[in-house]
Amino acid sequence: MIEKIKELNQLWEPVFPYLAQFAATFCSSYPERIAEMGPFCGVIYEFSKSNLGTELYILSFPEGMDEVYRDEVKQRGLKNIKIISTTFSLEGIQGEYFDFIFFRGAFFFPSIFEVDLLSIYRVLKRGGTAVIGGGFGKDTPPEIIESIKPKSKILNSQLKRINVSKDEVVSLIKKFGLNENARVSEEGGIWIELKRSSP
């Protein structure tokens, strides 16, 4: 499974700059601590290159992805990204810690991990934002999307990707009692913008 995830992440490499551009629109002007979470990280590398944030983290799961990320970070020469091995419920992560969290590939791979919105909310600083979902974002050029679609579809199938509707995502928000803190967008995929109230 880890090898398939690694192959999928490598395939999506041309998309990461555009996804980073999309993700950055949700950030506050000067986010201090930024994290990307899950097995499909790559946007954080672009944040590192553009000097967005003062502390960058990968919250790595499932088991085994941390070694993949350590190799990636080393190969790219990125010394300012800290990798933390955790679980989908972010065990061991301090509460109210991050200004911004990006979680790509959420909802679609229930055979690999669950999506625990309350745990994500827990680790956000007051005034912080998490963007949780999946898709190409609104900025990725159509030619890049078309170039990776066939292979991406095969790898997604091998990883047992499912389709998720907006109604199902709204139901997930209600399940965690976060209706007042979240909104759903279908711009460039399907995404939850989750905000933690300011003091």
C-alpha positions in Angstrom: 0.0 0.0 0.0 2.8 2.5 0.9 4.4 2.0 -2.5 1.1 2.8 -4.2 0.7 5.9 -2.2 4.2 6.9 -2.9 3.7 6.4 -6.7 0.5 8.4 -6.5 2.2 11.3 -4.7 5.0 11.3 -7.3 2.4 11.4 -10.1 0.8 14.4 -8.5 4.1 16.3 -8.3 3.2 18.8 -11.1 -0.1 19.7 -9.3 1.5 20.6 -6.0 2.6 24.2 -6.9 -1.0 25.0 -8.0 -2.5 23.2 -5.0 -0.2 25.2 -2.7 -1.4 28.4 -4.4 -5.0 27.3 -3.8 -4.3 26.4 -0.2 -2.5 29.6 0.6 -5.6 31.6 -0.1 -7.1 30.2 3.1 -4.1 31.2 5.2 -3.9 34.2 7.5 -1.4 36.8 6.3 1.4 35.6 8.5 0.8 32.0 9.6 3.4 30.8 12.1 2.9 27.0 12.3 1.7 25.2 9.2 1.0 21.4 8.9 0.1 19.1 6.1 -1.4 15.8 7.3 -2.0 12.3 6.0 -0.4 10.1 3.4 -0.8 12.5 0.5 1.5 15.4 1.5 3.3 17.5 -1.1 1.9 21.0 -0.8 4.1 21.5 2.3 7.2 21.3 0.1 5.9 24.2 -1.9 5.3 26.2 1.2 8.8 25.5 2.3 10.2 26.8 -1.0 8.1 30.0 -0.9 9.0 30.6 2.8 5.4 30.5 3.9 5.2 29.9 7.7 8.0 29.9 10.2 7.5 26.3 11.4 6.4 23.6 9.0 5.2 20.1 9.9 4.1 16.8 8.2 1.7 14.9 10.4 2.3 11.5 9.0 0.0 8.5 8.9 -0.6 5.6 8.3 2.4 3.7 9.7 5.3 3.7 7.4 4.7 7.0 5.7 7.0 8.8 8.0 10.0 7.0 6.4 8.8 8.0 2.9 8.5 11.6 4.0 12.0 11.6 5.6 13.5 10.4 2.3 11.5 13.0 0.4 12.6 15.9 2.6 16.2 14.8 2.5 16.2 14.4 -1.3 14.7 17.9 -1.7 17.2 19.4 0.8 14.4 20.9 2.9 15.6 21.2 6.4 12.8 23.3 7.8 10.1 20.6 7.8 9.5 18.5 10.9 7.9 15.1 10.4 5.7 13.7 13.2 4.4 10.2 13.1 0.8 10.1 14.4 -2.6 8.7 13.6 -5.7 10.0 11.9 -6.9 11.3 15.3 -3.6 13.1 15.7 -2.5 11.3 18.9 0.3 13.0 20.7 -0.2 16.4 19.0 -0.5 19.4 21.3 -3.9 21.2 21.3 -4.3 24.7 19.9 -0.9 24.5 18.1 -1.3 25.1 14.4 -2.3 28.3 12.5 -3.1 26.3 9.3 -3.6 22.7 8.4 -4.0 21.2 4.9 -5.3 17.7 4.5 -5.6 16.4 0.9 -7.1 13.1 0.1 -9.5 13.2 3.0 -12.9 11.3 2.8 -11.9 9.2 -0.2 -9.8 6.4 1.4 -11.8 4.9 4.4 -9.9 1.6 4.0 -6.7 3.5 4.9 -7.8 6.1 7.5 -10.8 7.8 9.0 -11.4 11.6 9.0 -11.6 12.9 12.6 -12.7 16.6 12.3 -12.8 17.1 16.0 -9.2 16.1 16.4 -8.2 18.5 13.6 -10.2 21.3 15.3 -8.5 20.4 18.6 -5.0 21.1 17.3 -5.9 24.4 15.6 -5.0 27.6 17.3 -7.8 30.0 18.0 -8.3 31.9 14.8 -6.7 29.1 12.8 -8.0 27.3 9.7 -7.9 23.8 8.3 -8.7 22.9 4.7 -9.7 19.3 4.4 -10.8 17.5 1.3 -9.6 16.6 -2.1 -9.3 17.6 -5.8 -7.0 19.6 -8.0 -7.9 23.0 -6.6 -9.1 25.8 -8.8 -5.7 26.8 -10.2 -4.3 23.6 -11.8 -4.2 23.9 -15.6 -6.5 21.5 -17.5 -3.6 20.1 -19.4 -1.8 19.0 -16.2 -5.1 17.4 -14.9 -5.6 15.5 -18.1 -2.0 14.3 -18.2 -2.2 12.5 -14.9 -5.9 11.5 -14.8 -5.6 8.0 -16.4 -2.7 6.8 -14.2 -4.2 8.5 -11.1 -7.5 6.7 -11.7 -5.7 3.3 -11.7 -3.8 4.0 -8.6 -6.8 5.4 -6.8 -8.7 2.2 -7.7 -5.9 0.1 -6.3 -6.1 2.1 -3.0 -9.9 1.6 -2.9 -10.8 5.2 -3.4 -14.5 6.0 -3.1 -16.6 8.9 -4.3 -18.0 11.3 -1.8 -20.9 13.7 -2.3 -21.3 17.2 -0.8 -24.2 15.9 1.3 -22.0 13.2 2.8 -19.4 15.8 3.7 -22.1 18.0 5.3 -23.3 15.0 7.3 -19.7 14.4 8.5 -19.5 18.0 9.8 -22.9 17.6 11.6 -21.7 14.3 13.1 -18.8 16.2 14.8 -21.0 19.1 15.8 -19.0 21.6 13.9 -21.7 23.2 11.8 -20.9 26.7 13.0 -17.2 26.4 12.3 -17.2 24.8 8.8 -18.3 25.5 5.3 -18.1 23.2 2.2 -16.8 24.3 -1.1 -16.9 22.4 -4.4 -14.4 24.7 -6.1 -11.7 22.6 -7.6 -12.8 19.4 -5.8 -14.6 19.1 -2.5 -13.2 20.9 0.5 -14.1 21.8 4.1 -12.9 25.1 5.4 -12.8 24.6 9.2 -12.1 27.6 11.4 -11.5 27.7 15.1 -13.1 30.8 16.7 -10.8 33.6 17.9 -10.7 34.3 21.6 
